[in-house]
Amino acid sequence: MKIHLIPATAGLILLGGIGAAIADEVVVTPEQQTVIREYVHQHPMASINLLGVELSVGSILPDTVELRPIDVPDVKYRYVVVGDHTALVEPGTRKIVKVID
């Protein structure tokens, strides 16, 4: 009986890890992306250069980067414009959670 419990336990741990990874994924609906693009277009800010920081999900922005609030319903993130891209950023951690082209 103990032999069967080990693979079952390992499987549950693996599934738990996958669930945690999915829970960390930021879901921004296509409609929200459209509203965010329009908001950023209507409230322009200067594009910045991120020397030494890759513009990708998970990258942490330095404290020197100004994060702008977004007045869009159900979006708790702030944004920054880098080149032609808008990055949504978790304000508490300064982690990029979504890059919108």
N, CA, C and O atoms as CSV, one atom per row, in Angstrom:
chain,resi,resn,atom,element,x,y,z
A,1,MET,N,N,0.819,-1.197,0.000
A,1,MET,CA,C,0.000,0.000,0.000
A,1,MET,C,C,0.857,1.253,0.000
A,1,MET,O,O,0.537,2.223,-0.687
A,2,LYS,N,N,1.938,1.244,0.760
A,2,LYS,CA,C,2.812,2.403,0.815
A,2,LYS,C,C,3.436,2.688,-0.536
A,2,LYS,O,O,3.697,3.848,-0.858
A,3,ILE,N,N,3.680,1.670,-1.328
A,3,ILE,CA,C,4.292,1.841,-2.647
A,3,ILE,C,C,3.375,2.663,-3.544
A,3,ILE,O,O,3.865,3.469,-4.334
A,4,HIS,N,N,2.075,2.486,-3.448
A,4,HIS,CA,C,1.123,3.215,-4.273
A,4,HIS,C,C,0.925,4.653,-3.802
A,4,HIS,O,O,0.562,5.518,-4.598
A,5,LEU,N,N,1.153,4.912,-2.541
A,5,LEU,CA,C,0.970,6.262,-2.007
A,5,LEU,C,C,2.063,7.218,-2.472
A,5,LEU,O,O,1.803,8.408,-2.652
A,6,ILE,N,N,3.258,6.727,-2.665
A,6,ILE,CA,C,4.367,7.600,-3.059
A,6,ILE,C,C,4.112,8.242,-4.430
A,6,ILE,O,O,4.225,9.463,-4.541
A,7,PRO,N,N,3.770,7.469,-5.489
A,7,PRO,CA,C,3.481,8.114,-6.774
A,7,PRO,C,C,2.254,9.029,-6.710
A,7,PRO,O,O,2.224,10.077,-7.356
A,8,ALA,N,N,1.256,8.637,-5.940
A,8,ALA,CA,C,0.057,9.472,-5.822
A,8,ALA,C,C,0.392,10.793,-5.148
A,8,ALA,O,O,-0.073,11.847,-5.582
A,9,THR,N,N,1.187,10.745,-4.100
A,9,THR,CA,C,1.595,11.959,-3.403
A,9,THR,C,C,2.436,12.849,-4.311
A,9,THR,O,O,2.249,14.065,-4.338
A,10,ALA,N,N,3.352,12.251,-5.045
A,10,ALA,CA,C,4.183,13.019,-5.966
A,10,ALA,C,C,3.324,13.684,-7.041
A,10,ALA,O,O,3.574,14.828,-7.419
A,11,GLY,N,N,2.314,12.970,-7.530
A,11,GLY,CA,C,1.417,13.535,-8.536
A,11,GLY,C,C,0.635,14.716,-7.999
A,11,GLY,O,O,0.473,15.718,-8.696
A,12,LEU,N,N,0.145,14.618,-6.770
A,12,LEU,CA,C,-0.593,15.724,-6.169
A,12,LEU,C,C,0.300,16.944,-5.960
A,12,LEU,O,O,-0.133,18.076,-6.175
A,13,ILE,N,N,1.521,16.720,-5.549
A,13,ILE,CA,C,2.462,17.832,-5.367
A,13,ILE,C,C,2.732,18.511,-6.702
A,13,ILE,O,O,2.769,19.738,-6.783
A,14,LEU,N,N,2.921,17.714,-7.742
A,14,LEU,CA,C,3.160,18.271,-9.076
A,14,LEU,C,C,1.962,19.088,-9.542
A,14,LEU,O,O,2.133,20.197,-10.048
A,15,LEU,N,N,0.760,18.563,-9.380
A,15,LEU,CA,C,-0.444,19.293,-9.781
A,15,LEU,C,C,-0.620,20.566,-8.960
A,15,LEU,O,O,-1.079,21.581,-9.482
A,16,GLY,N,N,-0.267,20.520,-7.707
A,16,GLY,CA,C,-0.330,21.722,-6.868
A,16,GLY,C,C,0.600,22.801,-7.375
A,16,GLY,O,O,0.245,23.980,-7.371
A,17,GLY,N,N,1.785,22.415,-7.812
A,17,GLY,CA,C,2.739,23.376,-8.371
A,17,GLY,C,C,2.233,23.994,-9.657
A,17,GLY,O,O,2.420,25.189,-9.886
A,18,ILE,N,N,1.592,23.191,-10.504
A,18,ILE,CA,C,1.027,23.710,-11.745
A,18,ILE,C,C,-0.102,24.683,-11.425
A,18,ILE,O,O,-0.213,25.732,-12.060
A,19,GLY,N,N,-0.927,24.353,-10.463
A,19,GLY,CA,C,-2.024,25.254,-10.078
A,19,GLY,C,C,-1.506,26.575,-9.560
A,19,GLY,O,O,-2.080,27.623,-9.854
A,20,ALA,N,N,-0.421,26.543,-8.788
A,20,ALA,CA,C,0.157,27.785,-8.278
A,20,ALA,C,C,0.706,28.624,-9.413
A,20,ALA,O,O,0.574,29.847,-9.396
A,21,ALA,N,N,1.321,27.989,-10.401
A,21,ALA,CA,C,1.857,28.735,-11.535
A,21,ALA,C,C,0.740,29.376,-12.342
A,21,ALA,O,O,0.877,30.511,-12.800
A,22,ILE,N,N,-0.360,28.662,-12.520
A,22,ILE,CA,C,-1.485,29.218,-13.257
A,22,ILE,C,C,-2.108,30.363,-12.475
A,22,ILE,O,O,-2.536,31.352,-13.069
A,23,ALA,N,N,-2.166,30.248,-11.160
A,23,ALA,CA,C,-2.747,31.304,-10.342
A,23,ALA,C,C,-1.941,32.594,-10.436
A,23,ALA,O,O,-2.504,33.679,-10.287
A,24,ASP,N,N,-0.625,32.500,-10.682
A,24,ASP,CA,C,0.218,33.681,-10.787
A,24,ASP,C,C,0.067,34.385,-12.132
A,24,ASP,O,O,0.486,35.534,-12.276
A,25,GLU,N,N,-0.525,33.714,-13.115
A,25,GLU,CA,C,-0.669,34.295,-14.441
A,25,GLU,C,C,-1.664,35.444,-14.403
A,25,GLU,O,O,-2.746,35.322,-13.828
A,26,VAL,N,N,-1.295,36.550,-15.013
A,26,VAL,CA,C,-2.158,37.717,-15.055
A,26,VAL,C,C,-3.065,37.607,-16.264
A,26,VAL,O,O,-2.605,37.416,-17.390
A,27,VAL,N,N,-4.348,37.729,-16.016
A,27,VAL,CA,C,-5.308,37.655,-17.099
A,27,VAL,C,C,-5.834,39.060,-17.368
A,27,VAL,O,O,-6.497,39.669,-16.528
A,28,VAL,N,N,-5.522,39.553,-18.553
A,28,VAL,CA,C,-6.053,40.827,-19.021
A,28,VAL,C,C,-6.838,40.490,-20.279
A,28,VAL,O,O,-6.275,40.032,-21.274
A,29,THR,N,N,-8.124,40.719,-20.223
A,29,THR,CA,C,-8.976,40.349,-21.349
A,29,THR,C,C,-8.646,41.211,-22.567
A,29,THR,O,O,-8.086,42.298,-22.425
A,30,PRO,N,N,-8.990,40.730,-23.760
A,30,PRO,CA,C,-8.776,41.546,-24.961
A,30,PRO,C,C,-9.490,42.893,-24.872
A,30,PRO,O,O,-8.982,43.901,-25.363
A,31,GLU,N,N,-10.660,42.910,-24.249
A,31,GLU,CA,C,-11.394,44.165,-24.087
A,31,GLU,C,C,-10.618,45.125,-23.186
A,31,GLU,O,O,-10.523,46.317,-23.478
A,32,GLN,N,N,-10.063,44.598,-22.085
A,32,GLN,CA,C,-9.265,45.435,-21.189
A,32,GLN,C,C,-8.018,45.943,-21.903
A,32,GLN,O,O,-7.630,47.096,-21.713
A,33,GLN,N,N,-7.378,45.099,-22.725
A,33,GLN,CA,C,-6.196,45.542,-23.464
A,33,GLN,C,C,-6.553,46.697,-24.392
A,33,GLN,O,O,-5.791,47.655,-24.514
A,34,THR,N,N,-7.705,46.610,-25.042
A,34,THR,CA,C,-8.144,47.690,-25.932
A,34,THR,C,C,-8.353,48.974,-25.139
A,34,THR,O,O,-7.919,50.045,-25.565
A,35,VAL,N,N,-9.016,48.874,-23.988
A,35,VAL,CA,C,-9.261,50.048,-23.156
A,35,VAL,C,C,-7.947,50.621,-22.641
A,35,VAL,O,O,-7.783,51.840,-22.589
A,36,ILE,N,N,-7.012,49.758,-22.261
A,36,ILE,CA,C,-5.708,50.217,-21.771
A,36,ILE,C,C,-4.958,50.942,-22.892
A,36,ILE,O,O,-4.393,52.011,-22.662
A,37,ARG,N,N,-4.947,50.369,-24.110
A,37,ARG,CA,C,-4.287,51.036,-25.245
A,37,ARG,C,C,-4.872,52.428,-25.479
A,37,ARG,O,O,-4.132,53.393,-25.666
A,38,GLU,N,N,-6.201,52.526,-25.468
A,38,GLU,CA,C,-6.854,53.827,-25.666
A,38,GLU,C,C,-6.502,54.785,-24.543
A,38,GLU,O,O,-6.248,55.963,-24.793
A,39,TYR,N,N,-6.483,54.296,-23.299
A,39,TYR,CA,C,-6.141,55.140,-22.158
A,39,TYR,C,C,-4.718,55.676,-22.294
A,39,TYR,O,O,-4.475,56.864,-22.085
A,40,VAL,N,N,-3.790,54.806,-22.641
A,40,VAL,CA,C,-2.386,55.221,-22.791
A,40,VAL,C,C,-2.251,56.216,-23.938
A,40,VAL,O,O,-1.485,57.174,-23.843
A,41,HIS,N,N,-2.992,55.994,-25.019
A,41,HIS,CA,C,-2.953,56.907,-26.167
A,41,HIS,C,C,-3.502,58.285,-25.776
A,41,HIS,O,O,-2.979,59.308,-26.218
A,42,GLN,N,N,-4.552,58.313,-24.953
A,42,GLN,CA,C,-5.167,59.572,-24.533
A,42,GLN,C,C,-4.382,60.278,-23.430
A,42,GLN,O,O,-4.534,61.483,-23.232
A,43,HIS,N,N,-3.549,59.536,-22.717
A,43,HIS,CA,C,-2.736,60.091,-21.627
A,43,HIS,C,C,-1.267,59.791,-21.911
A,43,HIS,O,O,-0.644,58.988,-21.216
A,44,PRO,N,N,-0.720,60.441,-22.939
A,44,PRO,CA,C,0.645,60.099,-23.347
A,44,PRO,C,C,1.685,60.400,-22.267
A,44,PRO,O,O,1.570,61.348,-21.491
A,45,MET,N,N,2.667,59.571,-22.262
A,45,MET,CA,C,3.828,59.799,-21.401
A,45,MET,C,C,5.062,59.484,-22.221
A,45,MET,O,O,5.000,58.712,-23.178
A,46,ALA,N,N,6.151,60.065,-21.857
A,46,ALA,CA,C,7.387,59.846,-22.603
A,46,ALA,C,C,7.815,58.394,-22.482
A,46,ALA,O,O,7.744,57.792,-21.411
A,47,SER,N,N,8.257,57.853,-23.591
A,47,SER,CA,C,8.796,56.502,-23.597
A,47,SER,C,C,10.139,56.512,-22.875
A,47,SER,O,O,10.897,57.479,-22.963
A,48,ILE,N,N,10.421,55.444,-22.172
A,48,ILE,CA,C,11.687,55.369,-21.439
A,48,ILE,C,C,12.575,54.279,-22.030
A,48,ILE,O,O,12.110,53.400,-22.757
A,49,ASN,N,N,13.847,54.356,-21.705
A,49,ASN,CA,C,14.807,53.300,-22.035
A,49,ASN,C,C,15.094,52.526,-20.757
A,49,ASN,O,O,15.290,53.109,-19.690
A,50,LEU,N,N,15.114,51.222,-20.881
A,50,LEU,CA,C,15.428,50.378,-19.728
A,50,LEU,C,C,16.778,49.722,-19.948
A,50,LEU,O,O,16.855,48.587,-20.420
A,51,LEU,N,N,17.826,50.425,-19.610
A,51,LEU,CA,C,19.168,49.862,-19.761
A,51,LEU,C,C,19.391,48.779,-18.721
A,51,LEU,O,O,19.246,49.012,-17.521
A,52,GLY,N,N,19.741,47.608,-19.190
A,52,GLY,CA,C,20.031,46.503,-18.292
A,52,GLY,C,C,18.809,45.758,-17.791
A,52,GLY,O,O,18.941,44.842,-16.979
A,53,VAL,N,N,17.612,46.130,-18.258
A,53,VAL,CA,C,16.394,45.445,-17.848
A,53,VAL,C,C,15.683,44.957,-19.102
A,53,VAL,O,O,15.433,45.731,-20.026
A,54,GLU,N,N,15.363,43.673,-19.127
A,54,GLU,CA,C,14.657,43.099,-20.261
A,54,GLU,C,C,13.168,43.394,-20.124
A,54,GLU,O,O,12.587,43.225,-19.052
A,55,LEU,N,N,12.555,43.837,-21.223
A,55,LEU,CA,C,11.128,44.121,-21.214
A,55,LEU,C,C,10.371,42.812,-21.396
A,55,LEU,O,O,10.012,42.436,-22.511
A,56,SER,N,N,10.135,42.125,-20.280
A,56,SER,CA,C,9.419,40.857,-20.330
A,56,SER,C,C,8.722,40.629,-19.002
A,56,SER,O,O,9.072,41.218,-17.979
A,57,VAL,N,N,7.723,39.755,-19.049
A,57,VAL,CA,C,6.983,39.411,-17.841
A,57,VAL,C,C,7.947,38.842,-16.809
A,57,VAL,O,O,8.751,37.959,-17.108
A,58,GLY,N,N,7.854,39.362,-15.597
A,58,GLY,CA,C,8.716,38.906,-14.514
A,58,GLY,C,C,9.881,39.828,-14.227
A,58,GLY,O,O,10.464,39.768,-13.145
A,59,SER,N,N,10.232,40.685,-15.183
A,59,SER,CA,C,11.328,41.630,-14.949
A,59,SER,C,C,10.910,42.647,-13.886
A,59,SER,O,O,9.749,43.048,-13.815
A,60,ILE,N,N,11.868,43.051,-13.069
A,60,ILE,CA,C,11.621,44.022,-12.011
A,60,ILE,C,C,12.165,45.377,-12.466
A,60,ILE,O,O,13.311,45.485,-12.901
A,61,LEU,N,N,11.321,46.407,-12.357
A,61,LEU,CA,C,11.740,47.745,-12.749
A,61,LEU,C,C,12.405,48.456,-11.581
A,61,LEU,O,O,11.980,48.303,-10.436
A,62,PRO,N,N,13.441,49.230,-11.861
A,62,PRO,CA,C,14.111,49.972,-10.783
A,62,PRO,C,C,13.186,51.046,-10.192
A,62,PRO,O,O,12.219,51.467,-10.828
A,63,ASP,N,N,13.496,51.474,-8.981
A,63,ASP,CA,C,12.702,52.502,-8.299
A,63,ASP,C,C,12.714,53.834,-9.046
A,63,ASP,O,O,11.836,54.670,-8.827
A,64,THR,N,N,13.680,54.041,-9.911
A,64,THR,CA,C,13.782,55.307,-10.641
A,64,THR,C,C,12.763,55.430,-11.775
A,64,THR,O,O,12.568,56.520,-12.314
A,65,VAL,N,N,12.115,54.327,-12.137
A,65,VAL,CA,C,11.123,54.340,-13.214
A,65,VAL,C,C,9.777,54.771,-12.641
A,65,VAL,O,O,9.267,54.165,-11.698
A,66,GLU,N,N,9.201,55.842,-13.231
A,66,GLU,CA,C,7.900,56.334,-12.787
A,66,GLU,C,C,6.791,55.440,-13.340
A,66,GLU,O,O,6.705,55.213,-14.547
A,67,LEU,N,N,5.952,54.942,-12.448
A,67,LEU,CA,C,4.809,54.119,-12.847
A,67,LEU,C,C,3.566,54.997,-12.825
A,67,LEU,O,O,3.297,55.675,-11.833
A,68,ARG,N,N,2.811,54.985,-13.915
A,68,ARG,CA,C,1.604,55.802,-14.014
A,68,ARG,C,C,0.377,54.961,-13.687
A,68,ARG,O,O,0.284,53.804,-14.098
A,69,PRO,N,N,-0.570,55.544,-12.945
A,69,PRO,CA,C,-1.811,54.809,-12.660
A,69,PRO,C,C,-2.675,54.702,-13.909
A,69,PRO,O,O,-2.585,55.535,-14.811
A,70,ILE,N,N,-3.511,53.670,-13.954
A,70,ILE,CA,C,-4.440,53.462,-15.061
A,70,ILE,C,C,-5.849,53.577,-14.498
A,70,ILE,O,O,-6.210,52.867,-13.560
A,71,ASP,N,N,-6.634,54.465,-15.070
A,71,ASP,CA,C,-8.021,54.625,-14.637
A,71,ASP,C,C,-8.912,53.746,-15.509
A,71,ASP,O,O,-9.720,54.241,-16.295
A,72,VAL,N,N,-8.748,52.434,-15.355
A,72,VAL,CA,C,-9.506,51.437,-16.112
A,72,VAL,C,C,-10.129,50.490,-15.095
A,72,VAL,O,O,-9.430,49.979,-14.220
A,73,PRO,N,N,-11.444,50.246,-15.199
A,73,PRO,CA,C,-12.099,49.359,-14.224
A,73,PRO,C,C,-11.458,47.963,-14.176
A,73,PRO,O,O,-11.084,47.396,-15.202
A,74,ASP,N,N,-11.346,47.440,-12.975
A,74,ASP,CA,C,-10.842,46.087,-12.717
A,74,ASP,C,C,-9.384,45.886,-13.099
A,74,ASP,O,O,-8.949,44.745,-13.258
A,75,VAL,N,N,-8.617,46.959,-13.251
A,75,VAL,CA,C,-7.183,46.838,-13.521
A,75,VAL,C,C,-6.463,47.550,-12.377
A,75,VAL,O,O,-6.556,48.767,-12.222
A,76,LYS,N,N,-5.738,46.753,-11.576
A,76,LYS,CA,C,-5.074,47.299,-10.390
A,76,LYS,C,C,-3.612,47.674,-10.649
A,76,LYS,O,O,-2.912,48.124,-9.742
A,77,TYR,N,N,-3.171,47.490,-11.855
A,77,TYR,CA,C,-1.769,47.704,-12.173
A,77,TYR,C,C,-1.494,49.144,-12.571
A,77,TYR,O,O,-2.408,49.936,-12.803
A,78,ARG,N,N,-0.220,49.455,-12.643
A,78,ARG,CA,C,0.234,50.734,-13.188
A,78,ARG,C,C,0.927,50.431,-14.501
A,78,ARG,O,O,1.130,49.267,-14.848
A,79,TYR,N,N,1.292,51.473,-15.233
A,79,TYR,CA,C,1.912,51.221,-16.531
A,79,TYR,C,C,3.112,52.121,-16.770
A,79,TYR,O,O,3.301,53.148,-16.119
A,80,VAL,N,N,3.905,51.691,-17.726
A,80,VAL,CA,C,5.045,52.448,-18.197
A,80,VAL,C,C,5.159,52.148,-19.688
A,80,VAL,O,O,4.850,51.042,-20.132
A,81,VAL,N,N,5.604,53.134,-20.453
A,81,VAL,CA,C,5.772,52.953,-21.891
A,81,VAL,C,C,7.256,52.819,-22.187
A,81,VAL,O,O,8.069,53.659,-21.800
A,82,VAL,N,N,7.586,51.731,-22.888
A,82,VAL,CA,C,8.969,51.459,-23.274
A,82,VAL,C,C,8.954,51.224,-24.780
A,82,VAL,O,O,8.436,50.212,-25.252
A,83,GLY,N,N,9.525,52.166,-25.532
A,83,GLY,CA,C,9.476,52.065,-26.984
A,83,GLY,C,C,8.039,52.111,-27.455
A,83,GLY,O,O,7.312,53.051,-27.132
A,84,ASP,N,N,7.618,51.117,-28.210
A,84,ASP,CA,C,6.247,51.031,-28.702
A,84,ASP,C,C,5.393,50.092,-27.860
A,84,ASP,O,O,4.311,49.690,-28.290
A,85,HIS,N,N,5.857,49.744,-26.686
A,85,HIS,CA,C,5.155,48.770,-25.851
A,85,HIS,C,C,4.694,49.421,-24.553
A,85,HIS,O,O,5.338,50.329,-24.026
A,86,THR,N,N,3.572,48.937,-24.057
A,86,THR,CA,C,3.076,49.337,-22.747
A,86,THR,C,C,3.245,48.148,-21.821
A,86,THR,O,O,2.797,47.041,-22.119
A,87,ALA,N,N,3.892,48.389,-20.701
A,87,ALA,CA,C,4.100,47.327,-19.722
A,87,ALA,C,C,3.211,47.588,-18.516
A,87,ALA,O,O,3.242,48.673,-17.935
A,88,LEU,N,N,2.419,46.587,-18.142
A,88,LEU,CA,C,1.641,46.663,-16.917
A,88,LEU,C,C,2.510,46.156,-15.781
A,88,LEU,O,O,3.175,45.127,-15.897
A,89,VAL,N,N,2.494,46.898,-14.677
A,89,VAL,CA,C,3.417,46.629,-13.577
A,89,VAL,C,C,2.645,46.528,-12.270
A,89,VAL,O,O,1.770,47.346,-11.988
A,90,GLU,N,N,2.979,45.517,-11.477
A,90,GLU,CA,C,2.439,45.379,-10.128
A,90,GLU,C,C,3.120,46.449,-9.274
A,90,GLU,O,O,4.335,46.389,-9.085
A,91,PRO,N,N,2.369,47.433,-8.750
A,91,PRO,CA,C,3.023,48.545,-8.060
A,91,PRO,C,C,3.809,48.149,-6.813
A,91,PRO,O,O,4.842,48.753,-6.525
A,92,GLY,N,N,3.344,47.153,-6.071
A,92,GLY,CA,C,4.032,46.766,-4.836
A,92,GLY,C,C,5.385,46.114,-5.074
A,92,GLY,O,O,6.335,46.359,-4.331
A,93,THR,N,N,5.473,45.291,-6.102
A,93,THR,CA,C,6.705,44.560,-6.377
A,93,THR,C,C,7.506,45.166,-7.528
A,93,THR,O,O,8.685,44.856,-7.698
A,94,ARG,N,N,6.855,46.044,-8.330
A,94,ARG,CA,C,7.442,46.675,-9.518
A,94,ARG,C,C,7.775,45.631,-10.591
A,94,ARG,O,O,8.627,45.856,-11.450
A,95,LYS,N,N,7.092,44.495,-10.524
A,95,LYS,CA,C,7.293,43.414,-11.467
A,95,LYS,C,C,6.378,43.618,-12.675
A,95,LYS,O,O,5.198,43.932,-12.524
A,96,ILE,N,N,6.944,43.434,-13.892
A,96,ILE,CA,C,6.140,43.506,-15.103
A,96,ILE,C,C,5.264,42.267,-15.154
A,96,ILE,O,O,5.756,41.142,-15.076
A,97,VAL,N,N,3.941,42.488,-15.288
A,97,VAL,CA,C,3.015,41.364,-15.309
A,97,VAL,C,C,2.419,41.125,-16.696
A,97,VAL,O,O,1.873,40.053,-16.959
A,98,LYS,N,N,2.521,42.114,-17.582
A,98,LYS,CA,C,1.978,41.968,-18.921
A,98,LYS,C,C,2.620,43.031,-19.820
A,98,LYS,O,O,2.776,44.186,-19.424
A,99,VAL,N,N,2.985,42.620,-21.023
A,99,VAL,CA,C,3.505,43.553,-22.022
A,99,VAL,C,C,2.478,43.598,-23.149
A,99,VAL,O,O,2.128,42.570,-23.730
A,100,ILE,N,N,2.002,44.805,-23.447
A,100,ILE,CA,C,0.996,44.994,-24.489
A,100,ILE,C,C,1.650,45.729,-25.640
A,100,ILE,O,O,2.248,46.789,-25.451
A,101,ASP,N,N,1.536,45.161,-26.845
A,101,ASP,CA,C,2.108,45.795,-28.034
A,101,ASP,C,C,1.261,46.961,-28.479
A,101,ASP,O,O,1.587,47.619,-29.467
